[in-house]
Amino acid sequence: MELKRVVVTGLGALTPIGNNLSEYWEGLLNGKSGAAPITRFDASLFKTQFACEVKNFNVQDHLDRKEARKLDPFAQYAMVSASEAMADSALMESNPNLDRIGVIWGSGIGGLTTFQTESQNFFAGDGTPKFNPFFIPKMIADIAAGHISIKFGLRGPNYVTVSACASSTNAIIDAFTYIRLGKADAIVTGGSEACVNEMGMGGFNALRALSTRNDSPETASRPFDSERDGFVLGEGSGALILESYEHAKARGAKIYAEVIGGGMSGDAYHMTAPHPEGLGAKNTMIAALQDAEIDPSEIDYVNVHGTSTPLGDIAEVKAIQQVFGDHAYNLNISSTKSMTGHLLGAAGAIEAIACVLSVKNDIIPPTINHFNDDPELDEKLNFTFDKPQERKVNIALSNTFGFGGHNTSVIVKKFEE
């Protein structure tokens, strides 16, 4: 069976550094930090008192008030970015066959805010089991895909992937696969997360996963820096419209880039820590390269998982050097989490978008907040510190890894007829 080409025809973003696609891209190129003291709740007693929140966001600017009340913030974010991507693609203007358009979304945690609120309300009461009838539908992770599907009448494949912080890259790879096999014409894919609340911050603090640099939030996410002390929790959403090339061409769609490969692997090592030699990361990049049928030397840019944790950054760099050999010194490497923080299950989506725009515009977004070299990392590698770098970007690879040892990589290429 001949596999179909898969292209990107629409993008949408709601992030801590920009509430739409153009603002997000501008924020990346300007090295904007999204980290600031938490405004969502009183964090004064928490070890970490800052996060990368979505800012100046009023859901009623995007959704009807009655509709918004039925959605957890993670689903609200999903609806906003998916709507932007759909409008950007002009997909619905071509009167498509809605039976062949689906939604494959990613979220690592789902409606944590709803779970927290309902729990607080119950335990603050007299023990009478009074719960909001929307409690379960608001909380479950799959509901984001369901609401996107309902809004646009999309009756193709519809589900959510859950693989911790790898969730939305898993969703993108699944969407790519469905279209490539001819099982759908187009799919809305991406991911969303909204865990900047007491349970989210408290839980990650208990794991000792978060930076506690409360005196300087804007510089706390510092991948590859010798003084990095953990990731900065972020929130938001990213959406991509993937479409078969023949379907996009037939309707005259604009095309951002082509998706050419995806890889997945498991560390089989530890619940939260990466394999120290980057074995799973290495395997997923190799799998993606093999799927794309390209040589490692053809990659120009790697958007790394790069969370700013002491162990994770080193393991990923080791994996890159094993996969790319001497070509690693020709790569641009950057961690956009230095600006956005870590969006958990939505991280892969906004980082795939960064790769798509990098390929389209021939510019690499930077890794900000670099102050001190890490002697355990090869200083000859180009981590694109501090400012963006213009160069020809034909092919980019995005890595996303999750607790449980889930590893994913997706590859995008400059589009050519």
WONOR-V152308 format. One record per helix or strand. SS is the DSSP state (helix for helix, strand for strand). FROM is the first residue (numbers start at 1). LEN is the number of residues. If there is no record, write none. Layout:
BEGIN
SS;FROM;LEN
SS;FROM;LEN
END
This chain:
BEGIN
strand;6;10
strand;18;1
helix;21;9
strand;36;2
strand;50;3
helix;59;3
helix;65;5
helix;73;17
helix;91;4
helix;98;3
strand;101;6
helix;112;13
helix;135;5
helix;143;10
strand;158;4
helix;164;17
strand;186;8
helix;198;9
strand;210;1
helix;217;3
strand;225;1
strand;231;1
strand;233;2
strand;236;9
helix;245;6
strand;257;10
helix;279;14
helix;296;3
strand;301;3
helix;310;21
strand;332;3
helix;337;4
strand;342;1
helix;344;18
strand;363;2
strand;367;1
strand;373;1
strand;382;1
strand;385;1
strand;389;2
strand;395;8
strand;406;8
END
